[in-house]
Amino acid sequence: MSSTAESRSTATGRALPPVVDMDTWQARRDELLVREKAHTHEGDAIAAARRRLPMVEVDGATPVVGADGPVPFLDLFEGRDRLVVYQHMWHDGAPHQGQCEGCTVSAWHLQDATYLHQNGVSLAILTVGAWDEVAPFTEFMGYDTVPWYSVREAPAPIGGDMGYVASFVREGDRVFLTYRTTGRGVERANPTMGLLDMTVWGRREDWEDSPEGWPGQNPACWSWRSDENGTPTWGEDSRPTPQWTRPGAGPVTTLGRRGGH
């Protein structure tokens, strides 16, 4: 296969890009950089439009339940003017391994709010799970720096559908929703995906546009669960992948999911 082709086979049978000299590589890299800069500038323009969205008032007195019992939603600002929340899905009555793997991806990456705090922004995780189930889960996961709250009885957009990143601002005791996103918009909370996109094989998922022969053929989110040996699987013996790092995380035989959340 020539050096101008998209991929080449190596002695191990793996597909890799063609090998070129440094000057050729730099020229191709510079071509891509033009597109990357355009992408960044478009992202800046979208962020500018986001800052110009209207806002909707929510009830800051809405009670939510955390480690210290019921508190008004306003308390989640911790005296700061802005608040970002991740809204974590929940499966009622499920053991730790049965909880949402996609939300685990996000929450696992949201364990330190130091730089948000420096910018006057608080961070919290909300879930519709009952607090007596949520508390042991957060203890098992080691989530002890960013506060969690049960919003089981709260109306949307504080409660309701989960799987969102939402942003709020307060003006005195009044609270307003300014932004909300779900789906792939939540990837902003998960830098692992962006780093994978910078690697030669990307996420190794079958939806990606990759050269012929590239490793892949995995369904989206294939690595979010694994068995005790680290093999990706969504079978009954799987846990959300980060759980295997936790003390006492042993083999499992069932996800045990039930309930409506």
VOTOR-760325 format. One record per residue (C-alpha): residue number from 1; residue in three letters; z, x, y. Coordinates in Angstrom, 1 decimal. Each point is the difference from the previous one (the first is absolute). Last residue first. Layout:
<site nr="NUM" rest="ala" w="Z" u="X" v="Y"/>
...
//
This chain:
<site nr="261" rest="his" w="36.7" u="-35.9" v="5.3"/>
<site nr="260" rest="gly" w="-0.3" u="-3.0" v="-2.3"/>
<site nr="259" rest="gly" w="2.3" u="0.8" v="-2.8"/>
<site nr="258" rest="arg" w="-0.5" u="2.2" v="-3.0"/>
<site nr="257" rest="arg" w="-0.6" u="3.7" v="-0.8"/>
<site nr="256" rest="gly" w="1.8" u="1.6" v="-2.9"/>
<site nr="255" rest="leu" w="-2.1" u="3.2" v="0.2"/>
<site nr="254" rest="thr" w="0.7" u="0.6" v="-3.6"/>
<site nr="253" rest="thr" w="0.6" u="2.9" v="-2.5"/>
<site nr="252" rest="val" w="1.6" u="2.6" v="2.3"/>
<site nr="251" rest="pro" w="0.8" u="3.7" v="-0.4"/>
<site nr="250" rest="gly" w="2.7" u="1.4" v="2.2"/>
<site nr="249" rest="ala" w="0.5" u="0.4" v="3.7"/>
<site nr="248" rest="gly" w="3.6" u="1.2" v="0.1"/>
<site nr="247" rest="pro" w="-0.4" u="2.2" v="3.0"/>
<site nr="246" rest="arg" w="-3.2" u="-0.9" v="2.0"/>
<site nr="245" rest="thr" w="-3.2" u="2.1" v="-0.3"/>
<site nr="244" rest="trp" w="-1.4" u="-2.5" v="-2.5"/>
<site nr="243" rest="gln" w="0.3" u="-2.7" v="2.6"/>
<site nr="242" rest="pro" w="-2.7" u="1.7" v="2.2"/>
<site nr="241" rest="thr" w="-2.8" u="-1.2" v="-2.4"/>
<site nr="240" rest="pro" w="0.7" u="-3.8" v="0.1"/>
<site nr="239" rest="arg" w="1.2" u="-0.4" v="-3.6"/>
<site nr="238" rest="ser" w="-1.9" u="-0.5" v="-3.2"/>
<site nr="237" rest="asp" w="0.9" u="-1.0" v="-3.6"/>
<site nr="236" rest="glu" w="-1.5" u="-3.5" v="0.5"/>
<site nr="235" rest="gly" w="-3.4" u="1.5" v="0.8"/>
<site nr="234" rest="trp" w="-1.4" u="0.8" v="3.4"/>
<site nr="233" rest="thr" w="-0.8" u="3.6" v="-1.1"/>
<site nr="232" rest="pro" w="-0.2" u="3.4" v="1.6"/>
<site nr="231" rest="thr" w="1.3" u="2.7" v="-2.4"/>
<site nr="230" rest="gly" w="3.2" u="1.6" v="1.4"/>
<site nr="229" rest="asn" w="1.6" u="0.4" v="-3.4"/>
<site nr="228" rest="glu" w="2.5" u="-2.8" v="0.7"/>
<site nr="227" rest="asp" w="-2.8" u="-2.4" v="0.7"/>
<site nr="226" rest="ser" w="-1.9" u="-0.3" v="3.3"/>
<site nr="225" rest="arg" w="-0.6" u="-2.5" v="2.8"/>
<site nr="224" rest="trp" w="-1.6" u="0.5" v="3.4"/>
<site nr="223" rest="ser" w="-2.7" u="2.4" v="-1.4"/>
<site nr="222" rest="trp" w="-2.7" u="-2.7" v="-0.7"/>
<site nr="221" rest="cys" w="0.2" u="-1.5" v="3.5"/>
<site nr="220" rest="ala" w="-3.7" u="-0.9" v="-0.1"/>
<site nr="219" rest="pro" w="-1.5" u="0.2" v="-3.4"/>
<site nr="218" rest="asn" w="-0.8" u="3.4" v="-1.5"/>
<site nr="217" rest="gln" w="-3.6" u="0.9" v="-0.7"/>
<site nr="216" rest="gly" w="0.6" u="3.3" v="1.9"/>
<site nr="215" rest="pro" w="-0.9" u="3.6" v="-0.5"/>
<site nr="214" rest="trp" w="-3.3" u="0.7" v="1.7"/>
<site nr="213" rest="gly" w="-3.1" u="-0.1" v="-2.3"/>
<site nr="212" rest="glu" w="-2.3" u="-1.4" v="2.7"/>
<site nr="211" rest="pro" w="1.3" u="0.6" v="3.5"/>
<site nr="210" rest="ser" w="2.7" u="-2.2" v="1.3"/>
<site nr="209" rest="asp" w="0.0" u="-3.4" v="1.9"/>
<site nr="208" rest="glu" w="3.5" u="-1.3" v="-0.9"/>
<site nr="207" rest="trp" w="0.5" u="-3.3" v="-1.9"/>
<site nr="206" rest="asp" w="0.6" u="1.7" v="-3.3"/>
<site nr="205" rest="glu" w="3.1" u="1.9" v="1.0"/>
<site nr="204" rest="arg" w="0.5" u="3.7" v="-0.1"/>
<site nr="203" rest="arg" w="2.0" u="0.0" v="3.2"/>
<site nr="202" rest="gly" w="-2.1" u="2.7" v="1.6"/>
<site nr="201" rest="trp" w="-1.7" u="2.4" v="-2.4"/>
<site nr="200" rest="val" w="-0.3" u="3.0" v="2.5"/>
<site nr="199" rest="thr" w="3.2" u="-0.7" v="1.9"/>
<site nr="198" rest="met" w="0.2" u="-1.4" v="3.5"/>
<site nr="197" rest="asp" w="0.1" u="-3.7" v="-1.2"/>
<site nr="196" rest="leu" w="3.0" u="1.0" v="-2.1"/>
<site nr="195" rest="leu" w="1.8" u="1.1" v="3.2"/>
<site nr="194" rest="gly" w="-0.8" u="-3.4" v="1.6"/>
<site nr="193" rest="met" w="1.3" u="-1.9" v="-3.0"/>
<site nr="192" rest="thr" w="3.2" u="2.1" v="-0.1"/>
<site nr="191" rest="pro" w="0.7" u="-0.8" v="3.7"/>
<site nr="190" rest="asn" w="1.2" u="-3.5" v="-0.9"/>
<site nr="189" rest="ala" w="1.2" u="-2.1" v="2.9"/>
<site nr="188" rest="arg" w="-3.4" u="0.0" v="1.6"/>
<site nr="187" rest="glu" w="-1.2" u="-1.3" v="-3.4"/>
<site nr="186" rest="val" w="1.4" u="-3.4" v="1.0"/>
<site nr="185" rest="gly" w="-3.3" u="-0.9" v="1.6"/>
<site nr="184" rest="arg" w="-1.4" u="0.2" v="-3.5"/>
<site nr="183" rest="gly" w="1.5" u="-3.4" v="-0.7"/>
<site nr="182" rest="thr" w="2.4" u="-1.2" v="2.7"/>
<site nr="181" rest="thr" w="0.2" u="0.2" v="3.8"/>
<site nr="180" rest="arg" w="2.3" u="-1.4" v="2.7"/>
<site nr="179" rest="tyr" w="0.2" u="0.6" v="3.8"/>
<site nr="178" rest="thr" w="1.9" u="-1.1" v="3.1"/>
<site nr="177" rest="leu" w="2.8" u="-2.3" v="-1.4"/>
<site nr="176" rest="phe" w="2.4" u="-0.8" v="2.9"/>
<site nr="175" rest="val" w="3.8" u="0.1" v="0.3"/>
<site nr="174" rest="arg" w="2.1" u="-1.3" v="2.9"/>
<site nr="173" rest="asp" w="3.5" u="1.5" v="0.4"/>
<site nr="172" rest="gly" w="-1.0" u="2.4" v="2.7"/>
<site nr="171" rest="glu" w="-3.7" u="0.3" v="-0.3"/>
<site nr="170" rest="arg" w="-0.6" u="0.9" v="-3.6"/>
<site nr="169" rest="val" w="-3.0" u="1.4" v="-1.8"/>
<site nr="168" rest="phe" w="-1.2" u="-0.6" v="-3.5"/>
<site nr="167" rest="ser" w="-2.4" u="1.7" v="-2.4"/>
<site nr="166" rest="ala" w="-1.0" u="-1.2" v="-3.5"/>
<site nr="165" rest="val" w="-1.1" u="1.8" v="-3.1"/>
<site nr="164" rest="tyr" w="-0.8" u="-2.6" v="-2.7"/>
<site nr="163" rest="gly" w="0.4" u="-0.5" v="-3.7"/>
<site nr="162" rest="met" w="2.2" u="-3.1" v="0.2"/>
<site nr="161" rest="asp" w="-0.7" u="-3.6" v="0.8"/>
<site nr="160" rest="gly" w="2.9" u="-2.0" v="1.5"/>
<site nr="159" rest="gly" w="2.7" u="1.8" v="1.8"/>
<site nr="158" rest="ile" w="0.0" u="1.5" v="3.5"/>
<site nr="157" rest="pro" w="-3.5" u="-1.5" v="0.7"/>
<site nr="156" rest="ala" w="0.8" u="-2.4" v="-1.5"/>
<site nr="155" rest="pro" w="3.3" u="-2.0" v="-0.4"/>
<site nr="154" rest="ala" w="3.2" u="1.7" v="-1.2"/>
<site nr="153" rest="glu" w="1.9" u="-1.1" v="-3.1"/>
<site nr="152" rest="arg" w="-1.0" u="2.9" v="-2.3"/>
<site nr="151" rest="val" w="0.0" u="2.5" v="2.8"/>
<site nr="150" rest="ser" w="2.0" u="2.6" v="-2.0"/>
<site nr="149" rest="tyr" w="0.5" u="3.2" v="2.0"/>
<site nr="148" rest="trp" w="-0.5" u="3.7" v="-0.7"/>
<site nr="147" rest="pro" w="1.1" u="2.8" v="2.3"/>
<site nr="146" rest="val" w="-1.9" u="3.4" v="0.1"/>
<site nr="145" rest="thr" w="2.2" u="2.9" v="-1.0"/>
<site nr="144" rest="asp" w="1.5" u="-1.0" v="-3.3"/>
<site nr="143" rest="tyr" w="-2.9" u="-0.9" v="-2.3"/>
<site nr="142" rest="gly" w="1.0" u="1.9" v="-3.1"/>
<site nr="141" rest="met" w="-2.2" u="-2.1" v="-2.3"/>
<site nr="140" rest="phe" w="3.0" u="-1.0" v="-2.1"/>
<site nr="139" rest="glu" w="2.1" u="-0.9" v="3.1"/>
<site nr="138" rest="thr" w="-3.0" u="-2.0" v="1.5"/>
<site nr="137" rest="phe" w="-0.2" u="-2.0" v="-3.3"/>
<site nr="136" rest="pro" w="3.7" u="-0.5" v="-0.2"/>
<site nr="135" rest="ala" w="-0.1" u="-1.6" v="3.6"/>
<site nr="134" rest="val" w="-3.1" u="-2.1" v="-0.5"/>
<site nr="133" rest="glu" w="1.3" u="-2.1" v="-2.9"/>
<site nr="132" rest="asp" w="3.2" u="-1.1" v="1.8"/>
<site nr="131" rest="trp" w="-2.0" u="-0.2" v="3.2"/>
<site nr="130" rest="ala" w="-2.4" u="-2.7" v="-1.4"/>
<site nr="129" rest="gly" w="-3.6" u="1.2" v="0.1"/>
<site nr="128" rest="val" w="-2.1" u="-1.2" v="2.9"/>
<site nr="127" rest="thr" w="-0.4" u="3.6" v="1.3"/>
<site nr="126" rest="leu" w="0.3" u="1.9" v="3.2"/>
<site nr="125" rest="ile" w="0.0" u="3.8" v="0.5"/>
<site nr="124" rest="ala" w="1.1" u="1.3" v="3.4"/>
<site nr="123" rest="leu" w="-1.2" u="2.4" v="2.7"/>
<site nr="122" rest="ser" w="1.1" u="0.5" v="3.6"/>
<site nr="121" rest="val" w="-2.3" u="1.2" v="2.7"/>
<site nr="120" rest="gly" w="1.1" u="1.9" v="3.2"/>
<site nr="119" rest="asn" w="-2.3" u="2.9" v="-0.4"/>
<site nr="118" rest="gln" w="2.7" u="2.3" v="-1.4"/>
<site nr="117" rest="his" w="0.9" u="-2.8" v="-2.3"/>
<site nr="116" rest="leu" w="-3.5" u="-0.1" v="-1.4"/>
<site nr="115" rest="tyr" w="0.2" u="3.8" v="-0.5"/>
<site nr="114" rest="thr" w="3.2" u="-0.2" v="-2.0"/>
<site nr="113" rest="ala" w="-1.0" u="-3.1" v="-2.0"/>
<site nr="112" rest="asp" w="0.3" u="1.5" v="-3.5"/>
<site nr="111" rest="gln" w="-0.4" u="-1.9" v="-3.3"/>
<site nr="110" rest="leu" w="-3.3" u="-1.7" v="0.7"/>
<site nr="109" rest="his" w="-2.2" u="1.7" v="-2.6"/>
<site nr="108" rest="trp" w="1.9" u="-1.5" v="-2.9"/>
<site nr="107" rest="ala" w="-0.2" u="-3.4" v="1.7"/>
<site nr="106" rest="ser" w="-3.8" u="0.0" v="0.1"/>
<site nr="105" rest="val" w="-0.6" u="1.1" v="-3.6"/>
<site nr="104" rest="thr" w="2.9" u="-2.3" v="-1.2"/>
<site nr="103" rest="cys" w="-1.8" u="-2.9" v="1.7"/>
<site nr="102" rest="gly" w="-3.0" u="0.6" v="-2.2"/>
<site nr="101" rest="glu" w="2.2" u="0.3" v="-3.1"/>
<site nr="100" rest="cys" w="1.8" u="-3.3" v="0.5"/>
<site nr="99" rest="gln" w="3.2" u="-0.3" v="-2.0"/>
<site nr="98" rest="gly" w="-0.1" u="-0.1" v="-3.8"/>
<site nr="97" rest="gln" w="1.4" u="3.5" v="-0.5"/>
<site nr="96" rest="his" w="3.2" u="-0.9" v="1.9"/>
<site nr="95" rest="pro" w="0.7" u="-3.0" v="-2.2"/>
<site nr="94" rest="ala" w="-1.5" u="-3.4" v="0.9"/>
<site nr="93" rest="gly" w="2.2" u="-2.9" v="1.0"/>
<site nr="92" rest="asp" w="-2.2" u="-1.0" v="2.9"/>
<site nr="91" rest="his" w="-3.1" u="2.1" v="0.5"/>
<site nr="90" rest="trp" w="-0.1" u="1.3" v="3.5"/>
<site nr="89" rest="met" w="-2.6" u="1.0" v="2.6"/>
<site nr="88" rest="his" w="1.0" u="2.5" v="2.7"/>
<site nr="87" rest="gln" w="-0.6" u="-0.8" v="3.7"/>
<site nr="86" rest="tyr" w="-0.1" u="3.3" v="1.9"/>
<site nr="85" rest="val" w="1.5" u="-0.2" v="3.4"/>
<site nr="84" rest="val" w="-0.7" u="1.7" v="3.3"/>
<site nr="83" rest="leu" w="2.4" u="-0.7" v="2.9"/>
<site nr="82" rest="arg" w="-0.3" u="0.7" v="3.7"/>
<site nr="81" rest="asp" w="2.4" u="0.0" v="2.9"/>
<site nr="80" rest="arg" w="2.9" u="2.0" v="-1.6"/>
<site nr="79" rest="gly" w="3.6" u="-1.3" v="-0.1"/>
<site nr="78" rest="glu" w="0.1" u="0.0" v="-3.8"/>
<site nr="77" rest="phe" w="-3.2" u="-2.0" v="-0.1"/>
<site nr="76" rest="leu" w="1.2" u="-1.5" v="-3.3"/>
<site nr="75" rest="asp" w="2.7" u="-1.8" v="2.0"/>
<site nr="74" rest="leu" w="-2.5" u="-2.5" v="1.4"/>
<site nr="73" rest="phe" w="-0.5" u="-1.4" v="-3.4"/>
<site nr="72" rest="pro" w="3.5" u="-1.4" v="0.1"/>
<site nr="71" rest="val" w="2.5" u="1.4" v="-2.5"/>
<site nr="70" rest="pro" w="1.2" u="-1.3" v="-3.4"/>
<site nr="69" rest="gly" w="1.8" u="2.5" v="-2.2"/>
<site nr="68" rest="asp" w="0.8" u="3.6" v="0.7"/>
<site nr="67" rest="ala" w="-2.5" u="1.3" v="-2.5"/>
<site nr="66" rest="gly" w="-2.7" u="-2.3" v="1.2"/>
<site nr="65" rest="val" w="-0.6" u="-3.8" v="0.3"/>
<site nr="64" rest="val" w="-2.2" u="-1.5" v="2.6"/>
<site nr="63" rest="pro" w="0.9" u="-2.7" v="2.5"/>
<site nr="62" rest="thr" w="-2.5" u="-1.2" v="2.6"/>
<site nr="61" rest="ala" w="1.5" u="0.6" v="3.4"/>
<site nr="60" rest="gly" w="-3.1" u="1.9" v="1.2"/>
<site nr="59" rest="asp" w="-2.0" u="-3.2" v="-0.3"/>
<site nr="58" rest="val" w="-3.6" u="1.0" v="0.2"/>
<site nr="57" rest="glu" w="-2.3" u="0.2" v="3.1"/>
<site nr="56" rest="val" w="-3.7" u="0.6" v="-0.4"/>
<site nr="55" rest="met" w="-1.9" u="2.9" v="1.4"/>
<site nr="54" rest="pro" w="-3.4" u="0.5" v="1.6"/>
<site nr="53" rest="leu" w="-2.1" u="2.9" v="-1.1"/>
<site nr="52" rest="arg" w="-0.7" u="2.7" v="2.6"/>
<site nr="51" rest="arg" w="1.7" u="2.8" v="-1.9"/>
<site nr="50" rest="arg" w="-2.2" u="-0.8" v="-3.0"/>
<site nr="49" rest="ala" w="-3.0" u="0.5" v="2.2"/>
<site nr="48" rest="ala" w="1.1" u="3.5" v="0.9"/>
<site nr="47" rest="ala" w="0.7" u="0.7" v="-3.7"/>
<site nr="46" rest="ile" w="-3.6" u="-1.2" v="-0.8"/>
<site nr="45" rest="ala" w="-1.3" u="2.4" v="2.6"/>
<site nr="44" rest="asp" w="2.0" u="2.9" v="-1.4"/>
<site nr="43" rest="gly" w="-1.3" u="-0.8" v="-3.5"/>
<site nr="42" rest="glu" w="-3.5" u="0.1" v="1.4"/>
<site nr="41" rest="his" w="0.8" u="3.4" v="1.4"/>
<site nr="40" rest="thr" w="1.3" u="1.2" v="-3.3"/>
<site nr="39" rest="his" w="-3.1" u="-1.3" v="-1.9"/>
<site nr="38" rest="ala" w="-2.3" u="1.7" v="2.6"/>
<site nr="37" rest="lys" w="2.0" u="3.2" v="-0.5"/>
<site nr="36" rest="glu" w="-0.4" u="-0.3" v="-3.8"/>
<site nr="35" rest="arg" w="-3.8" u="-0.6" v="0.4"/>
<site nr="34" rest="val" w="-0.4" u="3.2" v="2.1"/>
<site nr="33" rest="leu" w="2.2" u="1.8" v="-2.4"/>
<site nr="32" rest="leu" w="-2.3" u="-0.8" v="-2.9"/>
<site nr="31" rest="glu" w="-2.8" u="2.0" v="1.6"/>
<site nr="30" rest="asp" w="2.5" u="2.9" v="0.7"/>
<site nr="29" rest="arg" w="0.9" u="0.1" v="-3.7"/>
<site nr="28" rest="arg" w="-3.6" u="0.2" v="-1.0"/>
<site nr="27" rest="ala" w="-0.5" u="3.0" v="2.3"/>
<site nr="26" rest="gln" w="3.3" u="1.5" v="-1.1"/>
<site nr="25" rest="trp" w="-1.0" u="-0.2" v="-3.7"/>
<site nr="24" rest="thr" w="-3.4" u="1.7" v="0.7"/>
<site nr="23" rest="asp" w="1.7" u="2.8" v="1.9"/>
<site nr="22" rest="met" w="2.6" u="0.4" v="-2.8"/>
<site nr="21" rest="asp" w="-2.5" u="0.4" v="-2.8"/>
<site nr="20" rest="val" w="-0.8" u="-2.8" v="-2.4"/>
<site nr="19" rest="val" w="1.5" u="-1.4" v="-3.3"/>
<site nr="18" rest="pro" w="-1.1" u="-3.5" v="-0.9"/>
<site nr="17" rest="pro" w="2.7" u="-2.6" v="-0.1"/>
<site nr="16" rest="leu" w="2.0" u="-0.6" v="-3.2"/>
<site nr="15" rest="ala" w="-0.5" u="-2.0" v="-3.2"/>
<site nr="14" rest="arg" w="2.2" u="1.2" v="-2.8"/>
<site nr="13" rest="gly" w="-1.6" u="1.2" v="-3.3"/>
<site nr="12" rest="thr" w="2.4" u="2.9" v="-0.3"/>
<site nr="11" rest="ala" w="-2.8" u="2.5" v="0.6"/>
<site nr="10" rest="thr" w="-0.9" u="-1.9" v="3.2"/>
<site nr="9" rest="ser" w="-2.3" u="-2.9" v="0.6"/>
<site nr="8" rest="arg" w="-1.6" u="-0.3" v="3.5"/>
<site nr="7" rest="ser" w="0.2" u="-2.6" v="2.7"/>
<site nr="6" rest="glu" w="-1.8" u="-1.3" v="3.1"/>
<site nr="5" rest="ala" w="-3.2" u="2.0" v="-0.5"/>
<site nr="4" rest="thr" w="-1.0" u="2.5" v="2.7"/>
<site nr="3" rest="ser" w="1.4" u="3.0" v="-2.0"/>
<site nr="2" rest="ser" w="-2.4" u="-0.8" v="-2.8"/>
<site nr="1" rest="met" w="0.9" u="-1.5" v="-3.4"/>
//
